[in-house]
Amino acid sequence: MVSKGEDITGVLKEYDIDVKGIKLESYKGKKGVWWINTDKGYKILKKQSFSYKTLDFIIDAVNHLNSNGVYIPKIMKTRAGDDYVIKNDVCFVLSEAINGSTLNYSSDENVRRIIHELARFHKASRGFKATGNYKVRTHLGLWIEKYEKEMNKLEKYYDMEVNKEEHSEFGKIILKEYPHFYKRIKSSIEGFKGQSYSDWVNDVEESGGLCHQDFTAGNCVLEDSGRLYILDTDSLTIDIPLRDIRKILNKIMKRKNDGWEYELTKNILRWYNEENPLKDYQWDVLKPTLTYPHLFVGIMSKYYERREKTWTEQKYVKRLKEMISIEKSVEPIINNFEDIIPM
């Protein structure tokens, strides 16, 4: 049976299943997802963009999370008892399909449930240490280096814009707004150079821990039984939990009409602390994390590197204005930081 995207017949023959149908979910050459209808129910086949050495790390991390109570779709073994199939140096993983509904951010109750699960995920990840002969994925202790590199890159783009004879609408906005966000970047990096960040890095180094990197509502599936399953573990990495907390805060607040909501932010941190209480020094690291303008940095880099080939100038400008608005809406929270931290 030939699937759209590529022929996966040879891959499926490695499993003890009777294939009744194949439906392509997504395909991007290096990555692909298919729904497989089998005599043993629906399965999900994923083509991975990384090597088996990275996949071995992810499977080790998933097994650790599973053993500590996190529900993640079960990986199906091949006839030979392996966790994946390698065809032409590409890895394919077959796992159980979860029958349920994805959550969303439409209600405080949903957000609370997602945040509770994120906190449980981080709690369950404690004790994980990469011990296998595989390629370890980690961002632990690398934030300062990463942000300084981004700051230097943006500085060059800004200088390039300053020296242009004519400026696009996007460029004019950058000339006006960049100095403000440059100050925030500098302030953030100085904050990470304090003792709190290095102490937390050392803690995770000693006790172990994981981040999901894409812990979103769409990756939380509520099964009919009431179990909440976590999908898309392909990006698992070793890092302090704040990486996930920052990302989900940005995702939630980007959907709000007026950007960051003070009370909701306060509630999210409180909900997280209910399941995985953080120490005061760990919450201190949140301030430079919020101060760093991730959204502004992202859209500015995207524009000058022309990473979105199909975007018009108008779309870039629209997105830039949106990101600036969201970034500035967080500033009252940064300025009143002590008031939002769970007691």
C-alpha positions as a Markdown table, in Angstrom:
| # | Residue | x | y | z |
|---|---|---|---|---|
| 1 | Met | 0.0 | 0.0 | 0.0 |
| 2 | Val | 1.5 | 3.3 | -1.1 |
| 3 | Ser | 0.9 | 6.4 | 1.0 |
| 4 | Lys | 0.9 | 10.0 | -0.1 |
| 5 | Gly | 4.3 | 11.5 | 0.7 |
| 6 | Glu | 6.3 | 8.4 | 0.3 |
| 7 | Asp | 6.0 | 4.6 | 0.3 |
| 8 | Ile | 5.9 | 3.4 | 3.9 |
| 9 | Thr | 4.9 | -0.2 | 3.1 |
| 10 | Gly | 8.3 | -1.6 | 3.9 |
| 11 | Val | 8.3 | 0.2 | 7.3 |
| 12 | Leu | 4.9 | -1.2 | 8.3 |
| 13 | Lys | 5.9 | -4.8 | 7.3 |
| 14 | Glu | 8.3 | -4.6 | 10.2 |
| 15 | Tyr | 5.3 | -4.7 | 12.6 |
| 16 | Asp | 3.0 | -7.5 | 13.6 |
| 17 | Ile | -0.1 | -5.7 | 12.3 |
| 18 | Asp | -2.6 | -6.1 | 9.5 |
| 19 | Val | -2.8 | -2.7 | 7.7 |
| 20 | Lys | -6.4 | -1.8 | 6.6 |
| 21 | Gly | -5.8 | 1.8 | 5.6 |
| 22 | Ile | -3.3 | 4.7 | 5.6 |
| 23 | Lys | -4.1 | 8.4 | 6.0 |
| 24 | Leu | -1.4 | 11.1 | 5.7 |
| 25 | Glu | -1.6 | 13.7 | 8.4 |
| 26 | Ser | 1.4 | 15.8 | 7.5 |
| 27 | Tyr | 4.5 | 15.6 | 5.4 |
| 28 | Lys | 7.5 | 17.9 | 5.1 |
| 29 | Gly | 10.1 | 15.6 | 3.4 |
| 30 | Lys | 12.3 | 15.1 | 6.5 |
| 31 | Lys | 9.3 | 14.6 | 8.7 |
| 32 | Gly | 6.0 | 12.9 | 8.3 |
| 33 | Val | 2.9 | 11.7 | 10.3 |
| 34 | Trp | 0.5 | 9.0 | 9.1 |
| 35 | Trp | -2.7 | 7.5 | 10.7 |
| 36 | Ile | -2.5 | 3.7 | 10.3 |
| 37 | Asn | -5.8 | 1.7 | 10.5 |
| 38 | Thr | -4.9 | -1.8 | 11.7 |
| 39 | Asp | -6.5 | -4.9 | 13.0 |
| 40 | Lys | -5.3 | -3.7 | 16.5 |
| 41 | Gly | -6.8 | -0.3 | 16.2 |
| 42 | Tyr | -5.4 | 3.0 | 15.0 |
| 43 | Lys | -1.7 | 3.7 | 15.2 |
| 44 | Ile | 0.4 | 6.8 | 14.5 |
| 45 | Leu | 3.5 | 6.4 | 12.3 |
| 46 | Lys | 6.1 | 9.2 | 12.6 |
| 47 | Lys | 9.0 | 9.8 | 10.4 |
| 48 | Gln | 11.7 | 11.5 | 12.4 |
| 49 | Ser | 14.1 | 14.2 | 11.2 |
| 50 | Phe | 16.9 | 13.2 | 13.6 |
| 51 | Ser | 19.2 | 10.3 | 13.9 |
| 52 | Tyr | 18.7 | 7.1 | 15.9 |
| 53 | Lys | 21.2 | 8.4 | 18.5 |
| 54 | Thr | 18.9 | 11.3 | 19.3 |
| 55 | Leu | 15.8 | 9.0 | 19.2 |
| 56 | Asp | 17.4 | 6.7 | 21.7 |
| 57 | Phe | 17.8 | 9.7 | 24.1 |
| 58 | Ile | 14.1 | 10.6 | 23.6 |
| 59 | Ile | 12.9 | 7.1 | 24.2 |
| 60 | Asp | 14.9 | 6.8 | 27.4 |
| 61 | Ala | 13.4 | 10.1 | 28.6 |
| 62 | Val | 9.8 | 9.0 | 27.6 |
| 63 | Asn | 10.3 | 5.7 | 29.5 |
| 64 | His | 11.4 | 7.7 | 32.6 |
| 65 | Leu | 8.3 | 10.0 | 32.4 |
| 66 | Asn | 6.0 | 7.0 | 31.8 |
| 67 | Ser | 7.4 | 5.2 | 34.9 |
| 68 | Asn | 6.7 | 8.3 | 37.0 |
| 69 | Gly | 3.0 | 8.6 | 36.0 |
| 70 | Val | 3.0 | 10.8 | 32.8 |
| 71 | Tyr | 0.7 | 9.4 | 30.2 |
| 72 | Ile | 2.4 | 9.3 | 26.8 |
| 73 | Pro | 1.2 | 7.2 | 23.8 |
| 74 | Lys | 2.9 | 3.7 | 24.0 |
| 75 | Ile | 5.5 | 3.0 | 21.4 |
| 76 | Met | 4.8 | -0.2 | 19.4 |
| 77 | Lys | 7.6 | -2.8 | 19.2 |
| 78 | Thr | 8.7 | -4.2 | 15.9 |
| 79 | Arg | 8.6 | -8.0 | 15.2 |
| 80 | Ala | 12.3 | -7.9 | 16.1 |
| 81 | Gly | 11.5 | -6.2 | 19.4 |
| 82 | Asp | 12.9 | -2.8 | 18.5 |
| 83 | Asp | 11.4 | 0.6 | 19.3 |
| 84 | Tyr | 11.7 | 1.9 | 15.8 |
| 85 | Val | 12.5 | 1.0 | 12.2 |
| 86 | Ile | 15.4 | 2.4 | 10.2 |
| 87 | Lys | 15.0 | 2.7 | 6.4 |
| 88 | Asn | 17.6 | 4.5 | 4.3 |
| 89 | Asp | 19.1 | 6.0 | 7.5 |
| 90 | Val | 15.7 | 7.5 | 8.5 |
| 91 | Cys | 13.9 | 6.5 | 11.7 |
| 92 | Phe | 10.2 | 5.6 | 11.9 |
| 93 | Val | 8.3 | 5.2 | 15.1 |
| 94 | Leu | 4.9 | 3.6 | 15.4 |
| 95 | Ser | 2.8 | 4.4 | 18.5 |
| 96 | Glu | -0.7 | 4.0 | 19.9 |
| 97 | Ala | -3.3 | 6.6 | 18.7 |
| 98 | Ile | -5.1 | 8.2 | 21.6 |
| 99 | Asn | -8.9 | 8.5 | 21.3 |
| 100 | Gly | -9.9 | 11.8 | 22.9 |
| 101 | Ser | -10.2 | 15.5 | 22.6 |
| 102 | Thr | -7.5 | 18.1 | 22.7 |
| 103 | Leu | -7.7 | 20.9 | 25.2 |
| 104 | Asn | -7.7 | 24.6 | 24.5 |
| 105 | Tyr | -7.2 | 27.9 | 26.4 |
| 106 | Ser | -10.9 | 29.0 | 26.2 |
| 107 | Ser | -11.5 | 28.6 | 29.9 |
| 108 | Asp | -9.6 | 29.2 | 33.1 |
| 109 | Glu | -10.5 | 25.6 | 34.1 |
| 110 | Asn | -8.8 | 24.3 | 30.9 |
| 111 | Val | -5.7 | 26.4 | 31.5 |
| 112 | Arg | -5.5 | 25.3 | 35.1 |
| 113 | Arg | -5.7 | 21.6 | 34.0 |
| 114 | Ile | -2.9 | 22.2 | 31.4 |
| 115 | Ile | -0.7 | 24.0 | 33.9 |
| 116 | His | -1.2 | 21.3 | 36.6 |
| 117 | Glu | -0.2 | 18.7 | 34.0 |
| 118 | Leu | 2.9 | 20.7 | 33.0 |
| 119 | Ala | 3.9 | 20.9 | 36.7 |
| 120 | Arg | 3.4 | 17.2 | 37.1 |
| 121 | Phe | 5.4 | 16.6 | 34.0 |
| 122 | His | 8.4 | 18.5 | 35.4 |
| 123 | Lys | 8.0 | 16.8 | 38.8 |
| 124 | Ala | 8.0 | 13.4 | 37.1 |
| 125 | Ser | 11.1 | 14.3 | 35.1 |
| 126 | Arg | 13.2 | 14.6 | 38.2 |
| 127 | Gly | 15.8 | 12.0 | 38.5 |
| 128 | Phe | 16.3 | 11.6 | 34.7 |
| 129 | Lys | 19.9 | 11.5 | 33.8 |
| 130 | Ala | 21.2 | 10.8 | 30.4 |
| 131 | Thr | 23.2 | 7.6 | 30.8 |
| 132 | Gly | 22.8 | 5.8 | 27.5 |
| 133 | Asn | 25.2 | 5.7 | 24.6 |
| 134 | Tyr | 23.2 | 8.3 | 22.6 |
| 135 | Lys | 23.1 | 11.9 | 21.6 |
| 136 | Val | 21.9 | 14.0 | 24.5 |
| 137 | Arg | 19.7 | 17.0 | 23.7 |
| 138 | Thr | 20.3 | 19.7 | 26.3 |
| 139 | His | 19.9 | 23.5 | 26.8 |
| 140 | Leu | 21.0 | 23.4 | 30.4 |
| 141 | Gly | 23.2 | 26.3 | 31.4 |
| 142 | Leu | 23.3 | 27.7 | 27.8 |
| 143 | Trp | 20.8 | 30.6 | 28.1 |
| 144 | Ile | 23.3 | 33.4 | 28.6 |
| 145 | Glu | 25.4 | 32.3 | 25.6 |
| 146 | Lys | 22.3 | 32.0 | 23.4 |
| 147 | Tyr | 20.8 | 35.4 | 24.4 |
| 148 | Glu | 24.1 | 37.2 | 24.0 |
| 149 | Lys | 24.5 | 35.7 | 20.5 |
| 150 | Glu | 21.0 | 36.8 | 19.6 |
| 151 | Met | 21.7 | 40.3 | 21.0 |
| 152 | Asn | 24.8 | 40.6 | 18.9 |
| 153 | Lys | 22.9 | 39.5 | 15.8 |
| 154 | Leu | 20.1 | 41.9 | 16.3 |
| 155 | Glu | 22.6 | 44.7 | 16.9 |
| 156 | Lys | 24.1 | 44.1 | 13.4 |
| 157 | Tyr | 20.6 | 44.1 | 11.8 |
| 158 | Tyr | 19.8 | 47.4 | 13.6 |
| 159 | Asp | 23.1 | 49.0 | 12.5 |
| 160 | Met | 22.4 | 47.8 | 8.9 |
| 161 | Glu | 19.0 | 49.5 | 9.1 |
| 162 | Val | 20.4 | 52.7 | 10.5 |
| 163 | Asn | 22.8 | 53.0 | 7.5 |
| 164 | Lys | 20.2 | 52.5 | 4.8 |
| 165 | Glu | 19.3 | 55.5 | 2.8 |
| 166 | Glu | 15.7 | 54.6 | 2.7 |
| 167 | His | 13.7 | 52.6 | 5.2 |
| 168 | Ser | 10.7 | 50.2 | 4.7 |
| 169 | Glu | 7.8 | 50.5 | 7.1 |
| 170 | Phe | 9.2 | 47.6 | 9.0 |
| 171 | Gly | 12.6 | 49.3 | 9.2 |
| 172 | Lys | 11.1 | 52.6 | 10.5 |
| 173 | Ile | 9.4 | 50.7 | 13.3 |
| 174 | Ile | 12.7 | 48.9 | 14.2 |
| 175 | Leu | 14.5 | 52.2 | 14.3 |
| 176 | Lys | 11.9 | 53.5 | 16.8 |
| 177 | Glu | 11.5 | 50.5 | 18.9 |
| 178 | Tyr | 14.8 | 48.6 | 18.9 |
| 179 | Pro | 16.6 | 50.8 | 21.6 |
| 180 | His | 13.8 | 50.1 | 24.1 |
| 181 | Phe | 14.0 | 46.3 | 23.6 |
| 182 | Tyr | 17.8 | 46.4 | 23.5 |
| 183 | Lys | 17.7 | 47.7 | 27.1 |
| 184 | Arg | 15.4 | 44.9 | 28.0 |
| 185 | Ile | 17.7 | 42.3 | 26.4 |
| 186 | Lys | 20.7 | 43.7 | 28.3 |
| 187 | Ser | 18.8 | 43.8 | 31.6 |
| 188 | Ser | 17.6 | 40.2 | 31.1 |
| 189 | Ile | 21.1 | 38.9 | 30.4 |
| 190 | Glu | 22.4 | 40.6 | 33.5 |
| 191 | Gly | 19.6 | 39.0 | 35.5 |
| 192 | Phe | 20.7 | 35.5 | 34.3 |
| 193 | Lys | 24.2 | 36.2 | 35.4 |
| 194 | Gly | 23.0 | 36.3 | 39.0 |
| 195 | Gln | 23.3 | 33.4 | 41.4 |
| 196 | Ser | 19.7 | 32.1 | 41.0 |
| 197 | Tyr | 20.0 | 30.9 | 37.4 |
| 198 | Ser | 23.3 | 29.1 | 38.0 |
| 199 | Asp | 22.0 | 27.5 | 41.2 |
| 200 | Trp | 19.0 | 26.1 | 39.4 |
| 201 | Val | 21.2 | 24.8 | 36.5 |
| 202 | Asn | 23.4 | 23.1 | 39.1 |
| 203 | Asp | 20.3 | 21.6 | 40.8 |
| 204 | Val | 19.0 | 20.1 | 37.5 |
| 205 | Glu | 22.5 | 18.9 | 36.7 |
| 206 | Glu | 22.6 | 17.0 | 40.0 |
| 207 | Ser | 19.1 | 15.8 | 40.3 |
| 208 | Gly | 18.0 | 15.5 | 36.6 |
| 209 | Gly | 15.1 | 17.0 | 34.8 |
| 210 | Leu | 13.4 | 17.5 | 31.4 |
| 211 | Cys | 11.5 | 20.1 | 29.4 |
| 212 | His | 8.9 | 19.2 | 26.7 |
| 213 | Gln | 9.6 | 22.4 | 24.7 |
| 214 | Asp | 6.1 | 22.3 | 23.0 |
| 215 | Phe | 3.8 | 21.8 | 26.0 |
| 216 | Thr | 0.6 | 23.3 | 24.4 |
| 217 | Ala | -3.1 | 22.8 | 24.6 |
| 218 | Gly | -3.0 | 21.0 | 21.3 |
| 219 | Asn | -0.6 | 18.4 | 22.7 |
| 220 | Cys | -2.8 | 17.6 | 25.7 |
| 221 | Val | -5.4 | 15.0 | 24.8 |
| 222 | Leu | -8.1 | 14.1 | 27.3 |
| 223 | Glu | -9.0 | 10.5 | 26.8 |
| 224 | Asp | -12.5 | 9.2 | 27.4 |
| 225 | Ser | -11.3 | 7.5 | 30.6 |
| 226 | Gly | -10.3 | 10.9 | 32.0 |
| 227 | Arg | -6.6 | 10.4 | 31.5 |
| 228 | Leu | -4.6 | 13.3 | 30.1 |
| 229 | Tyr | -2.1 | 12.2 | 27.5 |
| 230 | Ile | 0.9 | 14.3 | 26.4 |
| 231 | Leu | 1.8 | 14.1 | 22.7 |
| 232 | Asp | 4.7 | 15.2 | 20.6 |
| 233 | Thr | 7.7 | 14.3 | 22.8 |
| 234 | Asp | 10.1 | 14.7 | 19.8 |
| 235 | Ser | 11.6 | 17.9 | 21.3 |
| 236 | Leu | 12.4 | 16.6 | 24.8 |
| 237 | Thr | 15.5 | 18.3 | 26.2 |
| 238 | Ile | 17.4 | 18.7 | 29.5 |
| 239 | Asp | 16.8 | 22.1 | 31.0 |
| 240 | Ile | 15.3 | 24.0 | 33.9 |
| 241 | Pro | 11.5 | 23.9 | 34.0 |
| 242 | Leu | 11.3 | 27.6 | 33.3 |
| 243 | Arg | 11.8 | 26.9 | 29.6 |
| 244 | Asp | 8.4 | 25.3 | 29.4 |
| 245 | Ile | 6.7 | 27.8 | 31.8 |
| 246 | Arg | 7.9 | 30.8 | 29.7 |
| 247 | Lys | 6.8 | 29.2 | 26.4 |
| 248 | Ile | 3.3 | 28.4 | 27.6 |
| 249 | Leu | 2.8 | 31.8 | 29.2 |
| 250 | Asn | 3.7 | 33.4 | 25.8 |
| 251 | Lys | 1.3 | 31.1 | 24.0 |
| 252 | Ile | -1.6 | 31.8 | 26.3 |
| 253 | Met | -1.1 | 35.6 | 26.5 |
| 254 | Lys | -0.6 | 35.9 | 22.7 |
| 255 | Arg | -4.2 | 34.8 | 22.4 |
| 256 | Lys | -5.5 | 37.6 | 24.6 |
| 257 | Asn | -6.9 | 40.7 | 23.0 |
| 258 | Asp | -5.0 | 43.0 | 25.3 |
| 259 | Gly | -1.9 | 40.9 | 25.8 |
| 260 | Trp | -0.7 | 39.8 | 29.2 |
| 261 | Glu | -3.4 | 39.7 | 31.9 |
| 262 | Tyr | -2.1 | 40.3 | 35.4 |
| 263 | Glu | -4.5 | 38.1 | 37.3 |
| 264 | Leu | -4.3 | 35.2 | 34.9 |
| 265 | Thr | -0.5 | 35.4 | 35.1 |
| 266 | Lys | -0.7 | 35.3 | 38.8 |
| 267 | Asn | -3.1 | 32.3 | 38.7 |
| 268 | Ile | -1.0 | 30.3 | 36.3 |
| 269 | Leu | 2.0 | 30.6 | 38.6 |
| 270 | Arg | -0.1 | 29.7 | 41.6 |
| 271 | Trp | -1.6 | 26.7 | 39.7 |
| 272 | Tyr | 1.9 | 25.5 | 38.8 |
| 273 | Asn | 3.1 | 25.8 | 42.4 |
| 274 | Glu | 0.2 | 23.7 | 43.6 |
| 275 | Glu | 1.6 | 20.6 | 41.8 |
| 276 | Asn | 5.3 | 21.4 | 41.7 |
| 277 | Pro | 6.3 | 24.0 | 44.2 |
| 278 | Leu | 9.3 | 26.1 | 43.2 |
| 279 | Lys | 11.7 | 27.7 | 45.7 |
| 280 | Asp | 11.9 | 31.4 | 45.9 |
| 281 | Tyr | 15.3 | 31.6 | 44.2 |
| 282 | Gln | 13.9 | 29.6 | 41.3 |
| 283 | Trp | 10.9 | 32.0 | 40.8 |
| 284 | Asp | 13.5 | 34.8 | 40.8 |
| 285 | Val | 14.7 | 33.5 | 37.5 |
| 286 | Leu | 11.3 | 34.2 | 36.0 |
| 287 | Lys | 11.9 | 38.0 | 36.0 |
| 288 | Pro | 14.8 | 38.0 | 33.5 |
| 289 | Thr | 13.0 | 35.3 | 31.5 |
| 290 | Leu | 9.9 | 37.6 | 31.1 |
| 291 | Thr | 12.2 | 40.7 | 30.5 |
| 292 | Tyr | 13.9 | 39.1 | 27.5 |
| 293 | Pro | 11.6 | 40.0 | 24.6 |
| 294 | His | 11.5 | 36.6 | 22.9 |
| 295 | Leu | 8.6 | 37.6 | 20.5 |
| 296 | Phe | 10.3 | 40.8 | 19.3 |
| 297 | Val | 13.6 | 39.0 | 18.8 |
| 298 | Gly | 11.9 | 36.3 | 16.9 |
| 299 | Ile | 10.1 | 38.6 | 14.4 |
| 300 | Met | 13.1 | 40.9 | 13.9 |
| 301 | Ser | 15.3 | 37.9 | 13.1 |
| 302 | Lys | 12.7 | 36.4 | 10.8 |
| 303 | Tyr | 12.5 | 39.6 | 8.8 |
| 304 | Tyr | 16.1 | 40.3 | 8.3 |
| 305 | Glu | 16.9 | 36.6 | 7.6 |
| 306 | Arg | 13.8 | 36.4 | 5.3 |
| 307 | Arg | 12.9 | 33.0 | 6.9 |
| 308 | Glu | 9.2 | 33.2 | 5.8 |
| 309 | Lys | 9.5 | 33.2 | 2.0 |
| 310 | Thr | 5.8 | 33.5 | 1.4 |
| 311 | Trp | 5.2 | 36.5 | 3.8 |
| 312 | Thr | 4.5 | 39.9 | 2.2 |
| 313 | Glu | 6.0 | 43.1 | 3.6 |
| 314 | Gln | 2.5 | 43.9 | 5.0 |
| 315 | Lys | 2.4 | 40.6 | 6.9 |
| 316 | Tyr | 5.8 | 41.2 | 8.4 |
| 317 | Val | 4.7 | 44.7 | 9.5 |
| 318 | Lys | 1.4 | 43.4 | 11.0 |
| 319 | Arg | 3.2 | 40.7 | 12.9 |
| 320 | Leu | 5.9 | 43.1 | 14.2 |
| 321 | Lys | 3.2 | 45.4 | 15.5 |
| 322 | Glu | 1.4 | 42.5 | 17.2 |
| 323 | Met | 4.6 | 41.3 | 18.9 |
| 324 | Ile | 5.6 | 44.7 | 20.1 |
| 325 | Ser | 2.1 | 45.2 | 21.6 |
| 326 | Ile | 2.3 | 41.8 | 23.4 |
| 327 | Glu | 5.8 | 42.5 | 24.6 |
| 328 | Lys | 5.0 | 45.9 | 26.1 |
| 329 | Ser | 1.9 | 44.5 | 27.8 |
| 330 | Val | 4.1 | 42.3 | 30.0 |
| 331 | Glu | 6.0 | 45.3 | 31.4 |
| 332 | Pro | 3.5 | 46.1 | 34.2 |
| 333 | Ile | 3.9 | 42.5 | 35.3 |
| 334 | Ile | 7.7 | 42.8 | 35.3 |
| 335 | Asn | 7.5 | 46.0 | 37.2 |
| 336 | Asn | 5.3 | 44.4 | 39.8 |
| 337 | Phe | 7.1 | 41.1 | 39.8 |
| 338 | Glu | 7.1 | 40.5 | 43.5 |
| 339 | Asp | 3.3 | 40.6 | 43.6 |
| 340 | Ile | 2.7 | 37.8 | 41.1 |
| 341 | Ile | 5.1 | 35.2 | 42.6 |
| 342 | Pro | 3.3 | 32.4 | 44.6 |
| 343 | Met | 3.8 | 32.8 | 48.4 |
